């Protein structure tokens, strides 16, 4: 398959909050991963970013917290709800409560979801050993562990962005039209009629021709957010578009509650 000219991406954290920053070598690795072709991006669960909690502390080996965490992680990788690509669960009692959430990308449910979650579990254990709170993002999924409940709460503190270093020639028009497409998808994702049977979708993808280029985009919320909260979350990260993506040929903003992405090539799975 022909390689596209998206080249390497740049990664930036918009808020560090209570989580530690990624090591510079990991950032370089991300850039190298994202130089791959479109087929590579579609067929692999590329590691993107992680954050280890600086305030939730560490658990001791053999502790009740570790046993609860091991039980939850074992359960979600073996019998997780992969139909709609989402799971939020807890185990244990205070002070050893463990809360775990995963969300697969909207085009990566069913059989496409488990490989990414398994990779995320092992990746999080390796990168944040014995941390009670940690987040890891892959191209196809997100995994979060915590000692603090977060169901139906928007996380405003932990996000980052990736952007293509190459610029569009008509920056003003491109920004205006791409922002309009993303806003349209945000409304669609959070629409009460956007259902799969009785399940909330909270995901939308679309495309738009801008001049001689076609832009492909997607937005998504984690499925613990109810309609208005989904739109509120997306509205918040779309405000980061100028910081992330001003005139860029591709860009993404990731949080633990919602995200958006756009490219000049089709990047979603069929």
Secondary structure, 3 states (H helix, E strand, C coil): CCCCCCCCEEEEEEECCCECCCCHHHHHHHHHHCCCCHHHHHHCCCEEEEEEECCCCECCCCCHHHHHHHHHHHHHHHHCCCCCCEEEEEECCCCCCEEEEEEECCCCCCHHHHHHHHHHHHHHHHHCCCECCEEEEECCEEEEEECCCCCCCCCCCCEEEEEECCECCCHHHHHHHHHHHHHHHHHHHCCCCCEECCEECCEEEEEEEECCEEEEEEEEECCCCCHHHHHHHHHHHHCCHHHHHCCECCEEEEECCEEEEEECCCCCCC
